[in-house]
Amino acid sequence: MDIHEFASQYRLRLNRPIGWPTKNHNDRVEDLIFGRFGELADMGDEGRFRLRLLAVPRSKNMSKALLSRRRQALAAGLELKWKSDAESIFYFDPTNASQVGLVVRLVGAKTRRTLTPEQRQAAKDRFAAFRAAKEAV
Protein backbone atom coordinates (compact mmCIF):
# COMPACT_ATOMS: atom_id res chain seq x y z
CA MET A 1 0.00 0.00 0.00
CA ASP A 2 1.37 3.40 -0.93
CA ILE A 3 0.37 6.84 0.33
CA HIS A 4 -2.06 7.41 -2.58
CA GLU A 5 -4.01 4.20 -1.87
CA PHE A 6 -3.96 4.99 1.86
CA ALA A 7 -5.35 8.51 1.31
CA SER A 8 -8.02 7.20 -1.03
CA GLN A 9 -9.09 4.39 1.31
CA TYR A 10 -9.45 6.67 4.35
CA ARG A 11 -10.65 9.76 2.38
CA LEU A 12 -7.69 11.92 3.45
CA ARG A 13 -6.33 14.98 1.65
CA LEU A 14 -2.99 14.32 0.01
CA ASN A 15 -0.65 17.28 -0.60
CA ARG A 16 2.76 17.98 -2.04
CA PRO A 17 4.57 20.52 0.16
CA ILE A 18 5.33 23.81 -1.61
CA GLY A 19 8.94 24.89 -1.41
CA TRP A 20 10.22 21.55 -0.13
CA PRO A 21 12.50 19.30 -2.16
CA THR A 22 10.37 17.28 -4.55
CA LYS A 23 12.58 14.21 -4.45
CA ASN A 24 13.57 12.13 -1.46
CA HIS A 25 16.43 9.67 -1.16
CA ASN A 26 14.64 7.09 -3.37
CA ASP A 27 14.06 9.60 -6.21
CA ARG A 28 10.31 9.53 -5.56
CA VAL A 29 8.08 12.54 -5.24
CA GLU A 30 7.15 12.82 -1.58
CA ASP A 31 3.46 13.40 -0.99
CA LEU A 32 2.23 14.07 2.54
CA ILE A 33 -1.03 14.04 4.43
CA PHE A 34 -1.03 17.16 6.56
CA GLY A 35 -2.94 17.59 9.79
CA ARG A 36 -3.20 20.20 12.48
CA PHE A 37 -0.60 18.49 14.66
CA GLY A 38 1.79 17.07 12.07
CA GLU A 39 1.92 14.91 8.97
CA LEU A 40 1.74 11.37 7.62
CA ALA A 41 4.15 10.06 4.99
CA ASP A 42 5.09 6.85 3.22
CA MET A 43 8.49 5.60 4.34
CA GLY A 44 8.93 3.37 1.30
CA ASP A 45 10.39 0.51 3.32
CA GLU A 46 8.77 -2.54 4.87
CA GLY A 47 5.27 -1.15 4.27
CA ARG A 48 5.50 1.28 7.18
CA PHE A 49 4.30 4.86 7.27
CA ARG A 50 5.61 7.76 9.34
CA LEU A 51 3.58 9.83 11.79
CA ARG A 52 5.35 13.10 12.56
CA LEU A 53 3.87 15.11 15.42
CA LEU A 54 5.12 18.68 15.30
CA ALA A 55 4.27 21.59 17.60
CA VAL A 56 3.80 24.51 15.21
CA PRO A 57 3.37 27.27 16.27
CA ARG A 58 5.53 26.78 19.32
CA SER A 59 3.49 27.69 22.34
CA LYS A 60 2.73 26.22 25.70
CA ASN A 61 -0.65 24.89 24.51
CA MET A 62 0.80 23.20 21.42
CA SER A 63 3.59 21.65 23.47
CA LYS A 64 1.02 20.20 25.87
CA ALA A 65 -1.00 18.85 22.96
CA LEU A 66 2.12 17.28 21.47
CA LEU A 67 3.07 15.61 24.76
CA SER A 68 -0.45 14.28 25.22
CA ARG A 69 -0.52 12.88 21.69
CA ARG A 70 2.93 11.34 22.15
CA ARG A 71 1.69 9.54 25.28
CA GLN A 72 -1.38 8.24 23.42
CA ALA A 73 0.77 6.95 20.56
CA LEU A 74 3.14 5.18 22.96
CA ALA A 75 0.22 3.64 24.83
CA ALA A 76 -1.20 2.33 21.54
CA GLY A 77 2.08 0.58 20.74
CA LEU A 78 3.36 2.71 17.87
CA GLU A 79 7.11 2.43 17.26
CA LEU A 80 8.89 5.59 18.47
CA LYS A 81 11.70 6.59 16.11
CA TRP A 82 12.57 10.12 17.26
CA LYS A 83 11.63 12.27 20.24
CA SER A 84 12.47 15.87 21.06
CA ASP A 85 10.71 18.75 22.77
CA ALA A 86 8.91 19.98 19.66
CA GLU A 87 8.75 16.87 17.49
CA SER A 88 8.01 13.14 17.71
CA ILE A 89 8.27 10.62 14.90
CA PHE A 90 6.49 7.27 15.02
CA TYR A 91 6.26 4.38 12.57
CA PHE A 92 2.97 2.55 12.09
CA ASP A 93 1.45 -0.18 9.95
CA PRO A 94 -1.05 1.26 7.41
CA THR A 95 -2.88 -2.08 7.18
CA ASN A 96 -3.71 -2.13 10.92
CA ALA A 97 -7.12 -0.42 11.15
CA SER A 98 -6.88 0.35 14.88
CA GLN A 99 -3.49 2.06 14.46
CA VAL A 100 -4.71 3.97 11.42
CA GLY A 101 -7.77 5.30 13.26
CA LEU A 102 -5.62 6.51 16.13
CA VAL A 103 -2.97 8.02 13.86
CA VAL A 104 -5.51 9.96 11.78
CA ARG A 105 -7.06 11.33 14.97
CA LEU A 106 -3.67 12.18 16.53
CA VAL A 107 -2.39 14.07 13.51
CA GLY A 108 -5.71 15.89 13.05
CA ALA A 109 -5.90 15.14 9.31
CA LYS A 110 -8.70 16.61 7.27
CA THR A 111 -10.95 14.20 5.41
CA ARG A 112 -12.51 14.67 1.99
CA ARG A 113 -16.27 14.92 1.79
CA THR A 114 -18.20 12.18 0.09
CA LEU A 115 -21.18 13.52 -1.82
CA THR A 116 -24.43 11.65 -2.29
CA PRO A 117 -25.87 11.58 -5.83
CA GLU A 118 -28.48 14.17 -4.79
CA GLN A 119 -25.79 16.53 -3.45
CA ARG A 120 -23.70 16.05 -6.59
CA GLN A 121 -26.69 16.90 -8.83
CA ALA A 122 -27.57 19.95 -6.72
CA ALA A 123 -23.96 21.21 -7.08
CA LYS A 124 -24.09 20.69 -10.85
CA ASP A 125 -27.34 22.68 -11.01
CA ARG A 126 -25.85 25.54 -8.96
CA PHE A 127 -22.75 25.69 -11.17
CA ALA A 128 -24.88 25.62 -14.34
CA ALA A 129 -27.00 28.52 -13.03
CA PHE A 130 -23.84 30.44 -12.10
CA ARG A 131 -22.33 29.93 -15.56
CA ALA A 132 -25.59 31.01 -17.24
CA ALA A 133 -25.73 34.16 -15.10
CA LYS A 134 -22.07 34.92 -15.85
CA GLU A 135 -22.56 34.57 -19.60
CA ALA A 136 -25.64 36.85 -19.48
CA VAL A 137 -23.56 39.73 -18.09
N, C-alpha and C positions, 0 to 999 in steps of 0.2 A: 504494500500500500504506500503510495506516495502522498505528498501534501495536497495535491489537487483532488485525488479521490477522497481523502480524509475531509477536506473542506466541503466537498459535494455531499458526502454521506451525512455530515452533521450540520449542513446548511450554514457554514461559517464563511465570513468574508475573507478572501485571500487577496493580499496586497504585495506589491513589489516596492520596497522602500525607495523613496526619491533621494538621490544624492549619495546613496551607499554604493559600494562596489557591486556590480551586477554579476560577478562571477565569484564563486567560492573556490576552495582548494580542489574540487573535483571538476572544475570547468562547467558547472551547472549554474543556471540562473537561480538565485535564492529567493523564493517566495515565502512570505511570512503571513501568519494570522495574528493580527494585532488585537490587543485587548487593553482595557483600562490599566491593568497592573502588570503588563508585560507582553510577551509574544510567544507563539508556538512556531516551531520550524522542524523541517525534516532533516535528520542528521545524515541520512544516506548510508548508514551502516547498521547492520543487524536488525533492520526494521524498527529502530527506535526513533522517537521524536524528542525534541528538546522543549522544555517549558522554562522560560526565562522570566522570573519575577523581578521587576525593576521599579524602584521607587522614584518616579518622576512626576511631578516636581518634588525635589527633596524638601520635606517638611516633617514635622513631628507626627502628624496624622498619617502620612503615607508610609513613614517608617514603621509605625505600629501596624498598619494594614499589611505591610510586607512581612513582618515578623509573625503575625497571626497566620497568614497564608503559608509561610514556610513551615510552621508547626503542623498545620493541617496536611500538607503534602508529606511530611515525614511520618505522620501518624497513619497515612494511607499506604505507606510502603513504597513511595516513589524513590528512585535512586538519586541521591544527592551527588552532584558532580562538582559544584562550586558554591561557596558561601562567603559573602562579605556583608558589610553593613547595609549597602544599598542594592545588592543584587544577589539572587540565588538562581542556580541553574540545576534543573532536575531532568532526568531521562525517564520516559514512560513508554509503555507499549500501546500503540494506537489501535490494536485489535481488542484490548481489554476494555469492555464497555464501562465498567465501574471507574477505572482510572480516567478514561476519557471524560466522563461526566464531571468528575471532580476537577480535572485540569481545565476544562472549558469554563467552569464556574470560578476557579481560582484566578485565571488570567483575565476574566471579565470580557470575553470575546463577544462581539456583536454577531447576531445570527441574521441570515437573509430571510425576508418574508416569503411565505408560500401563499400564492394567490389561488383562490377558488376560481372555477370557470366564470361564475357570476361577477366576481371582482375584476377579473381580467377583461370581460366584455364591457363592464362599466368604465374602465380606464380607457379602452379603445374608443368608446363613444365620446368621452370627455376630450380626448386628444383630437378626434375628428371634428368636434365642434370648435375647438380652439383653432385648428388649422383653417377651417372655413371662415371663422371670424377674422383671422389674420389676413387671409387672401382678400376679404371684402374691403379691407382698409386701404 
